[in-house]
Amino acid sequence: MNLMDFFRRNKEPTATTAKDRLQIVLAHERADRNAPDFLPALQKELLAVIKKYVPIDDDKVAVKLERESGCSMLEVNVELPAPQPGTPRQPATTAVG
Amino acid sequence: MNLMDFFRRNKEPTATTAKDRLQIVLAHERADRNAPDFLPALQKELLAVIKKYVPIDDDKVAVKLERESGCSMLEVNVELPAPQPGTPRQPATTAVG
């Protein structure tokens, strides 16, 4: 089963109100177990980049970070505000960094 | 099965030489089928952010974008250069345009 199939099967059952949702997963496999893990730092910048495209409510962001020998996995789930019908979503103009 | 289990099960079988690998998946579910899809634009910026942490060879980047009704999924697989033993990986200093 590839990752796309995984997402298809794991989509929320048809919730009463369909939501806009963004799920991000990063898996970093390191040959050298002691190589630095940059996922925690990357996570903040990732959200900053996404905020340029869509407004994100920080308390609608769920983050999971797991580490195993030589592999770290970061999962970020964001519930996005449903777009007002008829208003095309423009990239947000908030400056980053 | 949650996503972390998926990555564990899908790790490459012990290849002859363990590689540093980064896998990124974004799934964007849109309640409004006609809402704009920002994943293609987001993909370029994501790689630019990652390049601040680790050098990326553009021909070692595989991108898959799939769209279904109301859901788009972007999968980026990056084979990273194995760090030289003993050299801690510092954030790359390349300025992002």
N, CA and C atoms of all chains as a GROMACS GRO file, in nm:
protein
  582
    1MET      N    1   0.087  -0.119   0.000
    1MET     CA    2   0.000   0.000   0.000
    1MET      C    3   0.090   0.123   0.000
    2ASN      N    4   0.064   0.215  -0.099
    2ASN     CA    5   0.151   0.333  -0.094
    2ASN      C    6   0.082   0.441  -0.010
    3LEU      N    7   0.154   0.550   0.005
    3LEU     CA    8   0.111   0.654   0.100
    3LEU      C    9  -0.021   0.715   0.057
    4MET      N   10  -0.040   0.729  -0.074
    4MET     CA   11  -0.162   0.792  -0.122
    4MET      C   12  -0.281   0.705  -0.081
    5ASP      N   13  -0.266   0.574  -0.096
    5ASP     CA   14  -0.376   0.486  -0.057
    5ASP      C   15  -0.402   0.500   0.092
    6PHE      N   16  -0.292   0.518   0.167
    6PHE     CA   17  -0.307   0.530   0.312
    6PHE      C   18  -0.396   0.649   0.344
    7PHE      N   19  -0.369   0.763   0.278
    7PHE     CA   20  -0.447   0.882   0.308
    7PHE      C   21  -0.593   0.863   0.268
    8ARG      N   22  -0.611   0.797   0.152
    8ARG     CA   23  -0.750   0.774   0.107
    8ARG      C   24  -0.825   0.695   0.212
    9ARG      N   25  -0.760   0.587   0.261
    9ARG     CA   26  -0.832   0.498   0.356
    9ARG      C   27  -0.852   0.569   0.488
   10ASN      N   28  -0.762   0.664   0.521
   10ASN     CA   29  -0.768   0.723   0.655
   10ASN      C   30  -0.843   0.855   0.660
   11LYS      N   31  -0.909   0.888   0.548
   11LYS     CA   32  -0.983   1.014   0.550
   11LYS      C   33  -1.092   1.002   0.656
   12GLU      N   34  -1.119   1.115   0.721
   12GLU     CA   35  -1.221   1.112   0.828
   12GLU      C   36  -1.351   1.059   0.767
   13PRO      N   37  -1.424   0.975   0.845
   13PRO     CA   38  -1.555   0.930   0.791
   13PRO      C   39  -1.636   1.056   0.763
   14THR      N   40  -1.730   1.048   0.672
   14THR     CA   41  -1.798   1.173   0.628
   14THR      C   42  -1.855   1.243   0.752
   15ALA      N   43  -1.776   1.336   0.803
   15ALA     CA   44  -1.818   1.410   0.922
   15ALA      C   45  -1.943   1.490   0.884
   16THR      N   46  -2.013   1.532   0.986
   16THR     CA   47  -2.138   1.605   0.953
   16THR      C   48  -2.104   1.723   0.864
   17THR      N   49  -2.003   1.804   0.906
   17THR     CA   50  -1.970   1.914   0.814
   17THR      C   51  -1.829   1.886   0.761
   18ALA      N   52  -1.819   1.878   0.625
   18ALA     CA   53  -1.686   1.853   0.565
   18ALA      C   54  -1.596   1.969   0.605
   19LYS      N   55  -1.473   1.938   0.637
   19LYS     CA   56  -1.382   2.044   0.680
   19LYS      C   57  -1.267   2.053   0.582
   20ASP      N   58  -1.206   2.170   0.582
   20ASP     CA   59  -1.079   2.182   0.510
   20ASP      C   60  -0.971   2.137   0.607
   21ARG      N   61  -0.890   2.046   0.561
   21ARG     CA   62  -0.789   1.988   0.651
   21ARG      C   63  -0.659   1.974   0.574
   22LEU      N   64  -0.548   2.000   0.645
   22LEU     CA   65  -0.417   1.981   0.583
   22LEU      C   66  -0.337   1.888   0.674
   23GLN      N   67  -0.287   1.781   0.614
   23GLN     CA   68  -0.205   1.687   0.693
   23GLN      C   69  -0.066   1.684   0.631
   24ILE      N   70   0.034   1.701   0.718
   24ILE     CA   71   0.172   1.702   0.670
   24ILE      C   72   0.249   1.596   0.749
   25VAL      N   73   0.324   1.517   0.676
   25VAL     CA   74   0.407   1.417   0.745
   25VAL      C   75   0.548   1.427   0.690
   26LEU      N   76   0.644   1.428   0.780
   26LEU     CA   77   0.784   1.422   0.738
   26LEU      C   78   0.848   1.303   0.809
   27ALA      N   79   0.915   1.221   0.732
   27ALA     CA   80   0.990   1.109   0.792
   27ALA      C   81   1.135   1.126   0.750
   28HIS      N   82   1.224   1.131   0.848
   28HIS     CA   83   1.366   1.151   0.819
   28HIS      C   84   1.441   1.029   0.868
   29GLU      N   85   1.495   0.954   0.770
   29GLU     CA   86   1.575   0.835   0.805
   29GLU      C   87   1.721   0.873   0.796
   30ARG      N   88   1.793   0.844   0.904
   30ARG     CA   89   1.935   0.884   0.907
   30ARG      C   90   2.021   0.758   0.914
   31ALA      N   91   2.115   0.747   0.820
   31ALA     CA   92   2.207   0.633   0.822
   31ALA      C   93   2.290   0.641   0.950
   32ASP      N   94   2.334   0.763   0.981
   32ASP     CA   95   2.417   0.782   1.102
   32ASP      C   96   2.323   0.823   1.216
   33ARG      N   97   2.308   0.727   1.311
   33ARG     CA   98   2.211   0.749   1.421
   33ARG      C   99   2.238   0.881   1.493
   34ASN      N  100   2.366   0.926   1.491
   34ASN     CA  101   2.395   1.046   1.570
   34ASN      C  102   2.382   1.172   1.487
   35ALA      N  103   2.349   1.157   1.360
   35ALA     CA  104   2.336   1.278   1.278
   35ALA      C  105   2.225   1.365   1.338
   36PRO      N  106   2.242   1.498   1.334
   36PRO     CA  107   2.143   1.586   1.397
   36PRO      C  108   2.005   1.569   1.333
   37ASP      N  109   1.903   1.589   1.412
   37ASP     CA  110   1.764   1.574   1.365
   37ASP      C  111   1.708   1.716   1.347
   38PHE      N  112   1.681   1.755   1.225
   38PHE     CA  113   1.639   1.894   1.202
   38PHE      C  114   1.486   1.910   1.195
   39LEU      N  115   1.412   1.802   1.219
   39LEU     CA  116   1.267   1.812   1.206
   39LEU      C  117   1.204   1.913   1.303
   40PRO      N  118   1.244   1.912   1.432
   40PRO     CA  119   1.179   2.008   1.522
   40PRO      C  120   1.196   2.153   1.475
   41ALA      N  121   1.315   2.187   1.426
   41ALA     CA  122   1.335   2.326   1.380
   41ALA      C  123   1.258   2.348   1.251
   42LEU      N  124   1.256   2.247   1.166
   42LEU     CA  125   1.189   2.257   1.036
   42LEU      C  126   1.039   2.280   1.055
   43GLN      N  127   0.986   2.222   1.159
   43GLN     CA  128   0.839   2.227   1.180
   43GLN      C  129   0.790   2.371   1.188
   44LYS      N  130   0.863   2.454   1.264
   44LYS     CA  131   0.818   2.595   1.279
   44LYS      C  132   0.819   2.665   1.145
   45GLU      N  133   0.925   2.641   1.068
   45GLU     CA  134   0.936   2.712   0.939
   45GLU      C  135   0.830   2.661   0.842
   46LEU      N  136   0.799   2.532   0.851
   46LEU     CA  137   0.695   2.476   0.763
   46LEU      C  138   0.563   2.549   0.784
   47LEU      N  139   0.527   2.564   0.910
   47LEU     CA  140   0.398   2.630   0.940
   47LEU      C  141   0.402   2.775   0.893
   48ALA      N  142   0.518   2.840   0.906
   48ALA     CA  143   0.529   2.979   0.860
   48ALA      C  144   0.507   2.985   0.708
   49VAL      N  145   0.559   2.888   0.635
   49VAL     CA  146   0.540   2.888   0.488
   49VAL      C  147   0.393   2.865   0.456
   50ILE      N  148   0.331   2.772   0.525
   50ILE     CA  149   0.190   2.739   0.496
   50ILE      C  150   0.100   2.859   0.526
   51LYS      N  151   0.137   2.936   0.631
   51LYS     CA  152   0.056   3.053   0.668
   51LYS      C  153   0.058   3.159   0.558
   52LYS      N  154   0.155   3.150   0.467
   52LYS     CA  155   0.156   3.245   0.354
   52LYS      C  156   0.042   3.210   0.255
   53TYR      N  157  -0.009   3.086   0.265
   53TYR     CA  158  -0.110   3.045   0.167
   53TYR      C  159  -0.249   3.038   0.229
   54VAL      N  160  -0.251   3.008   0.357
   54VAL     CA  161  -0.384   2.992   0.420
   54VAL      C  162  -0.374   3.034   0.567
   55PRO      N  163  -0.474   3.109   0.615
   55PRO     CA  164  -0.469   3.150   0.756
   55PRO      C  165  -0.479   3.026   0.844
   56ILE      N  166  -0.395   3.016   0.945
   56ILE     CA  167  -0.396   2.900   1.034
   56ILE      C  168  -0.420   2.949   1.177
   57ASP      N  169  -0.513   2.883   1.243
   57ASP     CA  170  -0.542   2.913   1.383
   57ASP      C  171  -0.453   2.819   1.465
   58ASP      N  172  -0.360   2.878   1.542
   58ASP     CA  173  -0.259   2.792   1.608
   58ASP      C  174  -0.321   2.685   1.696
   59ASP      N  175  -0.440   2.713   1.751
   59ASP     CA  176  -0.493   2.602   1.834
   59ASP      C  177  -0.567   2.497   1.752
   60LYS      N  178  -0.564   2.514   1.619
   60LYS     CA  179  -0.621   2.407   1.535
   60LYS      C  180  -0.506   2.326   1.471
   61VAL      N  181  -0.387   2.339   1.530
   61VAL     CA  182  -0.270   2.266   1.475
   61VAL      C  183  -0.230   2.159   1.576
   62ALA      N  184  -0.229   2.033   1.533
   62ALA     CA  185  -0.187   1.922   1.622
   62ALA      C  186  -0.056   1.867   1.565
   63VAL      N  187   0.046   1.858   1.654
   63VAL     CA  188   0.179   1.814   1.609
   63VAL      C  189   0.217   1.687   1.686
   64LYS      N  190   0.270   1.589   1.613
   64LYS     CA  191   0.318   1.466   1.676
   64LYS      C  192   0.461   1.443   1.626
   65LEU      N  193   0.554   1.425   1.716
   65LEU     CA  194   0.692   1.398   1.675
   65LEU      C  195   0.735   1.267   1.742
   66GLU      N  196   0.777   1.171   1.660
   66GLU     CA  197   0.821   1.042   1.717
   66GLU      C  198   0.962   1.013   1.669
   67ARG      N  199   1.041   0.954   1.757
   67ARG     CA  200   1.178   0.920   1.718
   67ARG      C  201   1.204   0.774   1.750
   68GLU      N  202   1.267   0.709   1.655
   68GLU     CA  203   1.313   0.572   1.677
   68GLU      C  204   1.457   0.570   1.632
   69SER      N  205   1.520   0.459   1.653
   69SER     CA  206   1.664   0.455   1.619
   69SER      C  207   1.680   0.492   1.471
   70GLY      N  208   1.739   0.605   1.450
   70GLY     CA  209   1.775   0.645   1.314
   70GLY      C  210   1.659   0.697   1.231
   71CYS      N  211   1.539   0.713   1.290
   71CYS     CA  212   1.428   0.763   1.209
   71CYS      C  213   1.341   0.853   1.296
   72SER      N  214   1.315   0.975   1.245
   72SER     CA  215   1.220   1.058   1.320
   72SER      C  216   1.104   1.093   1.227
   73MET      N  217   0.987   1.103   1.287
   73MET     CA  218   0.866   1.128   1.207
   73MET      C  219   0.788   1.241   1.271
   74LEU      N  220   0.754   1.335   1.187
   74LEU     CA  221   0.678   1.452   1.234
   74LEU      C  222   0.544   1.451   1.161
   75GLU      N  223   0.437   1.459   1.235
   75GLU     CA  224   0.304   1.463   1.174
   75GLU      C  225   0.234   1.590   1.222
   76VAL      N  226   0.189   1.672   1.128
   76VAL     CA  227   0.120   1.797   1.163
   76VAL      C  228  -0.020   1.792   1.099
   77ASN      N  229  -0.122   1.807   1.182
   77ASN     CA  230  -0.260   1.810   1.132
   77ASN      C  231  -0.317   1.949   1.156
   78VAL      N  232  -0.365   2.010   1.051
   78VAL     CA  233  -0.418   2.146   1.061
   78VAL      C  234  -0.562   2.147   1.013
   79GLU      N  235  -0.654   2.194   1.099
   79GLU     CA  236  -0.791   2.214   1.053
   79GLU      C  237  -0.798   2.356   0.999
   80LEU      N  238  -0.831   2.368   0.875
   80LEU     CA  239  -0.828   2.500   0.811
   80LEU      C  240  -0.967   2.563   0.818
   81PRO      N  241  -0.971   2.694   0.825
   81PRO     CA  242  -1.101   2.760   0.823
   81PRO      C  243  -1.166   2.736   0.688
   82ALA      N  244  -1.295   2.696   0.689
   82ALA     CA  245  -1.363   2.673   0.561
   82ALA      C  246  -1.368   2.806   0.487
   83PRO      N  247  -1.331   2.805   0.357
   83PRO     CA  248  -1.332   2.931   0.283
   83PRO      C  249  -1.475   2.982   0.271
   84GLN      N  250  -1.491   3.118   0.279
   84GLN     CA  251  -1.626   3.174   0.259
   84GLN      C  252  -1.666   3.138   0.116
   85PRO      N  253  -1.787   3.082   0.097
   85PRO     CA  254  -1.826   3.043  -0.040
   85PRO      C  255  -1.806   3.159  -0.136
   86GLY      N  256  -1.745   3.128  -0.251
   86GLY     CA  257  -1.733   3.227  -0.359
   86GLY      C  258  -1.608   3.312  -0.345
   87THR      N  259  -1.539   3.310  -0.228
   87THR     CA  260  -1.418   3.396  -0.223
   87THR      C  261  -1.297   3.307  -0.250
   88PRO      N  262  -1.232   3.329  -0.368
   88PRO     CA  263  -1.111   3.249  -0.396
   88PRO      C  264  -1.005   3.278  -0.290
   89ARG      N  265  -0.929   3.171  -0.251
   89ARG     CA  266  -0.832   3.190  -0.142
   89ARG      C  267  -0.704   3.247  -0.202
   90GLN      N  268  -0.670   3.374  -0.165
   90GLN     CA  269  -0.544   3.435  -0.212
   90GLN      C  270  -0.434   3.401  -0.111
   91PRO      N  271  -0.310   3.388  -0.160
   91PRO     CA  272  -0.201   3.369  -0.062
   91PRO      C  273  -0.207   3.481   0.041
   92ALA      N  274  -0.203   3.442   0.169
   92ALA     CA  275  -0.208   3.544   0.276
   92ALA      C  276  -0.085   3.633   0.258
   93THR      N  277  -0.089   3.758   0.299
   93THR     CA  278   0.026   3.847   0.272
   93THR      C  279   0.114   3.861   0.395
   94THR      N  280   0.092   3.779   0.501
   94THR     CA  281   0.175   3.799   0.620
   94THR      C  282   0.322   3.773   0.584
   95ALA      N  283   0.406   3.872   0.616
   95ALA     CA  284   0.551   3.857   0.587
   95ALA      C  285   0.605   3.748   0.678
   96VAL      N  286   0.704   3.672   0.630
   96VAL     CA  287   0.760   3.560   0.710
   96VAL      C  288   0.902   3.595   0.752
   97GLY      N  289   0.937   3.570   0.876
   97GLY     CA  290   1.077   3.577   0.924
   97GLY      C  291   1.129   3.717   0.937
   98MET      N  292  -0.441   0.152   1.152
   98MET     CA  293  -0.295   0.175   1.144
   98MET      C  294  -0.271   0.325   1.131
   99ASN      N  295  -0.188   0.381   1.222
   99ASN     CA  296  -0.166   0.524   1.204
   99ASN      C  297  -0.044   0.547   1.115
  100LEU      N  298  -0.022   0.673   1.087
  100LEU     CA  299   0.078   0.708   0.986
  100LEU      C  300   0.217   0.663   1.029
  101MET      N  301   0.246   0.672   1.158
  101MET     CA  302   0.379   0.636   1.205
  101MET      C  303   0.402   0.486   1.176
  102ASP      N  304   0.297   0.406   1.202
  102ASP     CA  305   0.314   0.263   1.175
  102ASP      C  306   0.339   0.241   1.026
  103PHE      N  307   0.268   0.324   0.947
  103PHE     CA  308   0.283   0.308   0.802
  103PHE      C  309   0.429   0.328   0.762
  104PHE      N  310   0.491   0.435   0.815
  104PHE     CA  311   0.630   0.463   0.776
  104PHE      C  312   0.721   0.351   0.824
  105ARG      N  313   0.693   0.302   0.947
  105ARG     CA  314   0.778   0.194   0.997
  105ARG      C  315   0.773   0.076   0.903
  106ARG      N  316   0.649   0.040   0.861
  106ARG     CA  317   0.634  -0.082   0.779
  106ARG      C  318   0.692  -0.059   0.641
  107ASN      N  319   0.692   0.070   0.597
  107ASN     CA  320   0.731   0.095   0.457
  107ASN      C  321   0.875   0.135   0.442
  108LYS      N  322   0.952   0.126   0.553
  108LYS     CA  323   1.092   0.165   0.540
  108LYS      C  324   1.156   0.071   0.439
  109GLU      N  325   1.253   0.126   0.364
  109GLU     CA  326   1.319   0.042   0.262
  109GLU      C  327   1.377  -0.080   0.334
  110PRO      N  328   1.364  -0.197   0.272
  110PRO     CA  329   1.431  -0.314   0.333
  110PRO      C  330   1.579  -0.278   0.349
  111THR      N  331   1.647  -0.341   0.445
  111THR     CA  332   1.784  -0.296   0.476
  111THR      C  333   1.866  -0.296   0.346
  112ALA      N  334   1.868  -0.180   0.284
  112ALA     CA  335   1.945  -0.169   0.159
  112ALA      C  336   2.091  -0.194   0.192
  113THR      N  337   2.168  -0.221   0.088
  113THR     CA  338   2.310  -0.252   0.114
  113THR      C  339   2.371  -0.134   0.191
  114THR      N  340   2.349  -0.012   0.139
  114THR     CA  341   2.406   0.100   0.216
  114THR      C  342   2.288   0.182   0.268
  115ALA      N  343   2.279   0.197   0.403
  115ALA     CA  344   2.170   0.277   0.460
  115ALA      C  345   2.185   0.419   0.406
  116LYS      N  346   2.072   0.480   0.372
  116LYS     CA  347   2.082   0.615   0.315
  116LYS      C  348   2.009   0.711   0.407
  117ASP      N  349   2.046   0.837   0.394
  117ASP     CA  350   1.967   0.940   0.460
  117ASP      C  351   1.853   0.973   0.364
  118ARG      N  352   1.734   0.970   0.414
  118ARG     CA  353   1.619   0.989   0.328
  118ARG      C  354   1.517   1.078   0.399
  119LEU      N  355   1.454   1.166   0.322
  119LEU     CA  356   1.348   1.250   0.380
  119LEU      C  357   1.223   1.230   0.295
  120GLN      N  358   1.115   1.195   0.362
  120GLN     CA  359   0.989   1.176   0.290
  120GLN      C  360   0.887   1.277   0.344
  121ILE      N  361   0.824   1.349   0.254
  121ILE     CA  362   0.727   1.451   0.294
  121ILE      C  363   0.596   1.423   0.223
  122VAL      N  364   0.489   1.425   0.299
  122VAL     CA  365   0.358   1.407   0.237
  122VAL      C  366   0.267   1.519   0.287
  123LEU      N  367   0.195   1.578   0.194
  123LEU     CA  368   0.093   1.676   0.230
  123LEU      C  369  -0.039   1.629   0.170
  124ALA      N  370  -0.140   1.625   0.252
  124ALA     CA  371  -0.273   1.591   0.200
  124ALA      C  372  -0.364   1.708   0.234
  125HIS      N  373  -0.428   1.763   0.133
  125HIS     CA  374  -0.515   1.880   0.155
  125HIS      C  375  -0.657   1.840   0.116
  126GLU      N  376  -0.744   1.832   0.219
  126GLU     CA  377  -0.885   1.801   0.192
  126GLU      C  378  -0.962   1.932   0.190
  127ARG      N  379  -1.038   1.951   0.085
  127ARG     CA  380  -1.112   2.077   0.071
  127ARG      C  381  -1.262   2.047   0.071
  128ALA      N  382  -1.334   2.114   0.166
  128ALA     CA  383  -1.479   2.097   0.171
  128ALA      C  384  -1.538   2.147   0.039
  129ASP      N  385  -1.487   2.261  -0.008
  129ASP     CA  386  -1.537   2.320  -0.133
  129ASP      C  387  -1.446   2.273  -0.246
  130ARG      N  388  -1.507   2.185  -0.330
  130ARG     CA  389  -1.427   2.124  -0.439
  130ARG      C  390  -1.356   2.229  -0.524
  131ASN      N  391  -1.415   2.350  -0.530
  131ASN     CA  392  -1.355   2.448  -0.622
  131ASN      C  393  -1.256   2.538  -0.551
  132ALA      N  394  -1.237   2.516  -0.421
  132ALA     CA  395  -1.140   2.600  -0.350
  132ALA      C  396  -1.004   2.580  -0.415
  133PRO      N  397  -0.922   2.687  -0.423
  133PRO     CA  398  -0.793   2.673  -0.490
  133PRO      C  399  -0.703   2.572  -0.418
  134ASP      N  400  -0.618   2.508  -0.498
  134ASP     CA  401  -0.528   2.406  -0.444
  134ASP      C  402  -0.389   2.469  -0.437
  135PHE      N  403  -0.337   2.490  -0.316
  135PHE     CA  404  -0.210   2.562  -0.307
  135PHE      C  405  -0.089   2.468  -0.296
  136LEU      N  406  -0.112   2.336  -0.305
  136LEU     CA  407   0.000   2.243  -0.288
  136LEU      C  408   0.111   2.262  -0.391
  137PRO      N  409   0.077   2.277  -0.521
  137PRO     CA  410   0.189   2.293  -0.617
  137PRO      C  411   0.280   2.412  -0.582
  138ALA      N  412   0.221   2.522  -0.543
  138ALA     CA  413   0.305   2.639  -0.510
  138ALA      C  414   0.380   2.614  -0.379
  139LEU      N  415   0.312   2.548  -0.287
  139LEU     CA  416   0.372   2.521  -0.156
  139LEU      C  417   0.494   2.430  -0.169
  140GLN      N  418   0.489   2.341  -0.264
  140GLN     CA  419   0.596   2.242  -0.280
  140GLN      C  420   0.731   2.309  -0.302
  141LYS      N  421   0.734   2.412  -0.388
  141LYS     CA  422   0.863   2.478  -0.415
  141LYS      C  423   0.916   2.543  -0.289
  142GLU      N  424   0.827   2.609  -0.215
  142GLU     CA  425   0.873   2.679  -0.094
  142GLU      C  426   0.919   2.580   0.012
  143LEU      N  427   0.852   2.463   0.017
  143LEU     CA  428   0.890   2.361   0.116
  143LEU      C  429   1.034   2.317   0.092
  144LEU      N  430   1.066   2.291  -0.034
  144LEU     CA  431   1.203   2.246  -0.065
  144LEU      C  432   1.303   2.356  -0.032
  145ALA      N  433   1.263   2.482  -0.055
  145ALA     CA  434   1.354   2.593  -0.023
  145ALA      C  435   1.380   2.598   0.127
  146VAL      N  436   1.279   2.571   0.207
  146VAL     CA  437   1.298   2.573   0.353
  146VAL      C  438   1.390   2.457   0.394
  147ILE      N  439   1.366   2.340   0.336
  147ILE     CA  440   1.445   2.222   0.374
  147ILE      C  441   1.592   2.242   0.337
  148LYS      N  442   1.613   2.311   0.222
  148LYS     CA  443   1.752   2.334   0.178
  148LYS      C  444   1.828   2.422   0.278
  149LYS      N  445   1.757   2.492   0.365
  149LYS     CA  446   1.826   2.570   0.467
  149LYS      C  447   1.887   2.477   0.573
  150TYR      N  448   1.840   2.353   0.578
  150TYR     CA  449   1.886   2.260   0.683
  150TYR      C  450   1.978   2.152   0.629
  151VAL      N  451   1.956   2.118   0.504
  151VAL     CA  452   2.037   2.008   0.448
  151VAL      C  453   2.052   2.032   0.298
  152PRO      N  454   2.173   2.010   0.246
  152PRO     CA  455   2.191   2.030   0.100
  152PRO      C  456   2.108   1.926   0.025
  153ILE      N  457   2.039   1.968  -0.078
  153ILE     CA  458   1.954   1.876  -0.156
  153ILE      C  459   2.000   1.881  -0.303
  154ASP      N  460   2.018   1.764  -0.358
  154ASP     CA  461   2.055   1.752  -0.499
  154ASP      C  462   1.923   1.738  -0.575
  155ASP      N  463   1.891   1.838  -0.660
  155ASP     CA  464   1.758   1.841  -0.721
  155ASP      C  465   1.724   1.713  -0.797
  156ASP      N  466   1.829   1.644  -0.850
  156ASP     CA  467   1.788   1.521  -0.921
  156ASP      C  468   1.771   1.403  -0.825
  157LYS      N  469   1.784   1.430  -0.694
  157LYS     CA  470   1.754   1.322  -0.597
  157LYS      C  471   1.618   1.350  -0.530
  158VAL      N  472   1.539   1.436  -0.597
  158VAL     CA  473   1.407   1.470  -0.541
  158VAL      C  474   1.300   1.413  -0.633
  159ALA      N  475   1.213   1.327  -0.578
  159ALA     CA  476   1.102   1.270  -0.656
  159ALA      C  477   0.972   1.327  -0.602
  160VAL      N  478   0.890   1.382  -0.691
  160VAL     CA  479   0.765   1.448  -0.649
  160VAL      C  480   0.647   1.377  -0.714
  161LYS      N  481   0.545   1.352  -0.635
  161LYS     CA  482   0.421   1.291  -0.687
  161LYS      C  483   0.304   1.377  -0.640
  162LEU      N  484   0.221   1.422  -0.733
  162LEU     CA  485   0.103   1.502  -0.695
  162LEU      C  486  -0.020   1.432  -0.749
  163GLU      N  487  -0.113   1.402  -0.662
  163GLU     CA  488  -0.236   1.335  -0.707
  163GLU      C  489  -0.356   1.417  -0.662
  164ARG      N  490  -0.458   1.417  -0.747
  164ARG     CA  491  -0.578   1.492  -0.711
  164ARG      C  492  -0.700   1.403  -0.728
  165GLU      N  493  -0.784   1.408  -0.628
  165GLU     CA  494  -0.913   1.342  -0.639
  165GLU      C  495  -1.016   1.446  -0.600
  166SER      N  496  -1.140   1.409  -0.610
  166SER     CA  497  -1.244   1.512  -0.583
  166SER      C  498  -1.224   1.564  -0.439
  167GLY      N  499  -1.187   1.688  -0.433
  167GLY     CA  500  -1.179   1.755  -0.304
  167GLY      C  501  -1.057   1.721  -0.221
  168CYS      N  502  -0.964   1.643  -0.278
  168CYS     CA  503  -0.846   1.609  -0.198
  168CYS      C  504  -0.724   1.604  -0.289
  169SER      N  505  -0.618   1.677  -0.250
  169SER     CA  506  -0.496   1.662  -0.329
  169SER      C  507  -0.385   1.616  -0.234
  170MET      N  508  -0.297   1.535  -0.290
  170MET     CA  509  -0.189   1.477  -0.210
  170MET      C  510  -0.057   1.496  -0.282
  171LEU      N  511   0.036   1.546  -0.205
  171LEU     CA  512   0.169   1.572  -0.261
  171LEU      C  513   0.268   1.487  -0.183
  172GLU      N  514   0.348   1.409  -0.255
  172GLU     CA  515   0.448   1.325  -0.188
  172GLU      C  516   0.584   1.361  -0.246
  173VAL      N  517   0.678   1.398  -0.158
  173VAL     CA  518   0.812   1.435  -0.202
  173VAL      C  519   0.911   1.341  -0.132
  174ASN      N  520   0.992   1.273  -0.211
  174ASN     CA  521   1.094   1.185  -0.155
  174ASN      C  522   1.231   1.241  -0.190
  175VAL      N  523   1.313   1.262  -0.090
  175VAL     CA  524   1.445   1.321  -0.111
  175VAL      C  525   1.552   1.227  -0.057
  176GLU      N  526   1.644   1.188  -0.144
  176GLU     CA  527   1.759   1.111  -0.096
  176GLU      C  528   1.864   1.212  -0.056
  177LEU      N  529   1.903   1.210   0.069
  177LEU     CA  530   1.996   1.310   0.120
  177LEU      C  531   2.138   1.258   0.111
  178PRO      N  532   2.232   1.350   0.093
  178PRO     CA  533   2.372   1.306   0.093
  178PRO      C  534   2.408   1.254   0.231
  179ALA      N  535   2.472   1.139   0.240
  179ALA     CA  536   2.509   1.085   0.371
  179ALA      C  537   2.608   1.182   0.434
  180PRO      N  538   2.586   1.219   0.560
  180PRO     CA  539   2.678   1.314   0.623
  180PRO      C  540   2.817   1.251   0.634
  181GLN      N  541   2.922   1.337   0.616
  181GLN     CA  542   3.059   1.284   0.636
  181GLN      C  543   3.067   1.245   0.783
  182PRO      N  544   3.114   1.121   0.814
  182PRO     CA  545   3.122   1.079   0.955
  182PRO      C  546   3.193   1.185   1.039
  183GLY      N  547   3.132   1.215   1.153
  183GLY     CA  548   3.198   1.305   1.250
  183GLY      C  549   3.167   1.451   1.224
  184THR      N  550   3.109   1.487   1.108
  184THR     CA  551   3.083   1.631   1.087
  184THR      C  552   2.935   1.658   1.120
  185PRO      N  553   2.910   1.727   1.234
  185PRO     CA  554   2.769   1.757   1.265
  185PRO      C  555   2.708   1.840   1.154
  186ARG      N  556   2.581   1.814   1.120
  186ARG     CA  557   2.520   1.885   1.006
  186ARG      C  558   2.467   2.020   1.055
  187GLN      N  559   2.528   2.132   1.008
  187GLN     CA  560   2.482   2.267   1.046
  187GLN      C  561   2.377   2.311   0.945
  188PRO      N  562   2.282   2.395   0.987
  188PRO     CA  563   2.189   2.447   0.886
  188PRO      C  564   2.268   2.510   0.772
  189ALA      N  565   2.232   2.472   0.651
  189ALA     CA  566   2.304   2.528   0.535
  189ALA      C  567   2.285   2.679   0.538
  190THR      N  568   2.383   2.756   0.488
  190THR     CA  569   2.368   2.902   0.502
  190THR      C  570   2.314   2.961   0.374
  191THR      N  571   2.275   2.877   0.276
  191THR     CA  572   2.230   2.937   0.149
  191THR      C  573   2.109   3.025   0.176
  192ALA      N  574   2.118   3.148   0.132
  192ALA     CA  575   2.005   3.241   0.154
  192ALA      C  576   1.890   3.194   0.067
  193VAL      N  577   1.768   3.208   0.116
  193VAL     CA  578   1.651   3.163   0.036
  193VAL      C  579   1.596   3.287  -0.033
  194GLY      N  580   1.582   3.284  -0.163
  194GLY     CA  581   1.544   3.401  -0.243
  194GLY      C  582   1.410   3.461  -0.209
   0.00000   0.00000   0.00000
